[in-house]
Amino acid sequence: MSESNSKSNQQSAKVEQGVAPVSALSVDSWAEVLEQRPDPKVVTDADFLKRIVETKFPWRVRDKKSGMEMLLVPPGKFVMGMSHGDLEGDEDEKPAHEVTITKAFYLGKTEVTQEQWVKVMQSNPSKFQESSGPTRDAEIQTDIDAGLTKQEAQAKVGPDLPNTLPTARNPVEKVSWDDCQKFCTATGLRLPTEAEWEYACRAGVHTPRYGELAEIAWMKENSAAALHPVGKKLPNTLGFYDTLGNVWEWCNDYFQGDYYKDCIDGVVDPKGPPSGRNRVLRGGSWGSGSDRCRASGRSVNTPVYATSFIGFRSARTP
């Protein structure tokens, strides 16, 4: 058998076993692969798990430029807009309509953190910045500067002081839509479309929320008037944290209040209205009432607007 035929047969065997050739899957140019196959303890929806595997792309990766962990969302269909029986929705969430997402995409497991933003942008615009004391490395360096050896300083400080302050895991906030574009340009990432965002937020759930709200979201009723480190509440069935609450999340789309009327017969990979003055925000924040923290809930602001209630989550098409 020739070498070329041997390689061809090896590739065919890999495809038959559910592992496509590396060239068809590779995200090595921009991400580190953390897990190839989805963990069924995280992706608890069997249909989503199957569809993730069928894409042949790695499930969990880490973006090299930002350090951001991202999860794969497979293609599929869902009903976008106000959930059946939802009594808290607004007119701009109607009518509910079927959306088809044809391409798999990666989405941040959490909202972009201050640590990730600073790594890329070298500055921190956030109101809720770290201010709770020194890190372990900083304490060790102080003792070394005072004359101790590195080993002596490490022993003095001990192992318990965290090396990253808890608030470094807070979402970055006070970022405008325009600011997010600068981050995306620097990393090769992008903002999700509004349809991608809701698809990932719902994760197969047809109700307004994917769980008991107090267990999945920081909002006005439980936030103590402050945002919180990402990942402290329960995730949805795809493994995403804080899609509801903590900070509003910018989407790429222009906002148009009656846009869904144009989608009533179903749409494929919608990108929103072709033009407009404002951009869409999703998910609610630490300052939002519970009625704002819903999968179909929408907000809107100018692309230059920045406040401590607003952050974002990044996406990428593999």
RARAGI-V420849 format. One record per residue. N is the residue number from 1. OMEGA is omega as a letter, one per 20 degrees, with the letter a starting at -180 (999 if undefined). D_FIRST is the distance of its C-alpha to the first C-alpha in Angstrom with 1 decimal. Layout:
# RARAGI-V420849
[[N	OMEGA	D_FIRST] [N	OMEGA	D_FIRST]]
This chain:
# RARAGI-V420849
[[1	r	0.0] [2	r	3.8] [3	a	6.6] [4	r	8.4] [5	r	6.5] [6	r	6.5] [7	r	10.1] [8	r	10.9] [9	r	10.3] [10	r	12.3] [11	r	15.0] [12	r	15.3] [13	r	15.9] [14	r	18.4] [15	a	20.2] [16	r	20.5] [17	r	22.1] [18	r	24.5] [19	a	23.3] [20	r	22.3] [21	a	20.3] [22	a	22.7] [23	a	23.2] [24	a	24.7] [25	a	27.0] [26	r	28.1] [27	a	31.8] [28	a	31.6] [29	a	33.4] [30	a	36.6] [31	r	36.3] [32	r	35.4] [33	r	33.7] [34	r	35.9] [35	r	34.4] [36	a	31.4] [37	a	32.6] [38	r	36.2] [39	a	38.6] [40	r	40.2] [41	r	43.4] [42	r	43.6] [43	a	42.2] [44	r	44.3] [45	a	43.8] [46	a	41.0] [47	r	40.3] [48	a	40.1] [49	r	37.8] [50	a	35.4] [51	r	35.5] [52	r	35.0] [53	a	31.8] [54	r	30.6] [55	a	31.0] [56	r	28.2] [57	r	30.5] [58	a	31.9] [59	a	35.2] [60	a	37.3] [61	r	37.3] [62	r	39.8] [63	a	40.6] [64	a	40.5] [65	a	43.6] [66	a	46.0] [67	a	44.7] [68	r	45.0] [69	a	43.1] [70	r	41.7] [71	a	40.4] [72	r	38.2] [73	a	40.0] [74	r	37.8] [75	r	38.6] [76	r	41.2] [77	r	44.7] [78	r	48.1] [79	a	51.7] [80	r	53.2] [81	a	56.9] [82	a	59.8] [83	r	58.9] [84	r	60.6] [85	r	63.9] [86	a	63.9] [87	a	67.5] [88	a	67.0] [89	r	65.0] [90	a	66.2] [91	a	66.2] [92	r	63.4] [93	a	61.1] [94	i	61.7] [95	r	60.4] [96	a	57.4] [97	a	54.4] [98	r	50.8] [99	r	48.3] [100	r	44.5] [101	a	42.5] [102	a	39.1] [103	r	37.5] [104	r	37.0] [105	r	39.1] [106	r	40.0] [107	r	43.6] [108	r	45.6] [109	r	46.0] [110	r	49.6] [111	r	51.9] [112	a	51.5] [113	r	53.4] [114	r	55.8] [115	a	53.6] [116	r	50.6] [117	a	53.0] [118	r	54.5] [119	a	51.2] [120	a	50.4] [121	r	53.9] [122	r	55.8] [123	a	58.8] [124	a	59.9] [125	a	62.0] [126	r	62.5] [127	a	65.9] [128	a	64.7] [129	r	63.4] [130	a	63.0] [131	a	66.4] [132	r	66.4] [133	a	66.4] [134	r	64.2] [135	a	60.6] [136	a	59.7] [137	a	58.3] [138	r	61.5] [139	r	63.7] [140	a	61.8] [141	r	62.2] [142	r	65.9] [143	r	66.4] [144	r	64.5] [145	r	66.7] [146	r	69.7] [147	r	68.7] [148	r	66.5] [149	r	63.2] [150	a	60.1] [151	r	59.9] [152	r	63.6] [153	r	63.2] [154	r	60.3] [155	a	62.3] [156	a	65.3] [157	a	63.7] [158	a	61.7] [159	a	58.5] [160	a	60.0] [161	a	60.8] [162	r	58.0] [163	r	56.2] [164	r	56.1] [165	a	59.3] [166	a	59.1] [167	r	60.1] [168	r	57.2] [169	r	55.3] [170	r	57.8] [171	r	56.5] [172	r	57.3] [173	a	60.2] [174	r	62.5] [175	r	59.6] [176	r	60.0] [177	r	57.3] [178	r	57.5] [179	r	57.0] [180	r	53.8] [181	r	52.4] [182	r	52.8] [183	a	50.9] [184	r	48.1] [185	a	48.0] [186	a	47.7] [187	a	44.9] [188	r	42.9] [189	r	44.0] [190	r	46.2] [191	r	48.8] [192	r	47.7] [193	r	49.0] [194	r	51.8] [195	r	49.6] [196	a	46.8] [197	a	49.5] [198	r	51.1] [199	r	47.8] [200	r	46.8] [201	a	50.4] [202	r	50.7] [203	r	47.3] [204	a	47.7] [205	a	51.4] [206	r	53.9] [207	a	57.1] [208	a	58.6] [209	a	57.4] [210	r	54.4] [211	r	56.7] [212	a	60.2] [213	a	61.2] [214	a	62.9] [215	a	59.7] [216	a	57.3] [217	r	59.4] [218	a	61.9] [219	a	64.7] [220	a	68.4] [221	a	69.4] [222	a	67.5] [223	a	66.5] [224	r	69.9] [225	r	69.8] [226	r	66.8] [227	a	63.1] [228	r	60.9] [229	a	57.7] [230	r	54.6] [231	a	52.9] [232	r	56.1] [233	a	56.3] [234	r	53.9] [235	r	50.8] [236	a	49.8] [237	r	47.0] [238	r	44.4] [239	r	45.6] [240	r	47.7] [241	r	51.1] [242	r	54.4] [243	r	53.5] [244	r	57.0] [245	a	59.8] [246	r	59.9] [247	r	59.5] [248	a	59.2] [249	r	55.8] [250	r	55.5] [251	a	53.1] [252	a	52.1] [253	r	53.9] [254	r	57.3] [255	r	59.9] [256	a	61.6] [257	a	63.8] [258	a	63.1] [259	a	59.5] [260	r	58.3] [261	r	60.4] [262	a	57.9] [263	a	55.1] [264	a	56.7] [265	a	54.2] [266	a	51.2] [267	a	49.3] [268	r	45.7] [269	a	45.0] [270	r	48.7] [271	r	49.8] [272	r	53.5] [273	a	56.2] [274	a	55.5] [275	r	58.4] [276	r	61.2] [277	a	63.3] [278	r	62.1] [279	a	58.9] [280	r	58.1] [281	a	58.4] [282	r	57.2] [283	a	57.7] [284	a	61.2] [285	r	62.3] [286	r	64.3] [287	a	67.4] [288	r	66.6] [289	a	68.3] [290	a	66.1] [291	r	66.3] [292	a	64.3] [293	a	61.4] [294	a	59.6] [295	a	56.2] [296	a	57.6] [297	a	60.4] [298	r	60.5] [299	a	62.5] [300	r	62.8] [301	r	63.9] [302	a	63.9] [303	r	60.8] [304	a	63.1] [305	r	64.6] [306	a	63.9] [307	a	65.4] [308	r	64.8] [309	a	63.9] [310	r	60.8] [311	r	57.3] [312	r	53.8] [313	a	50.2] [314	r	47.2] [315	r	44.2] [316	r	40.9] [317	a	38.4] [318	999	34.8]]
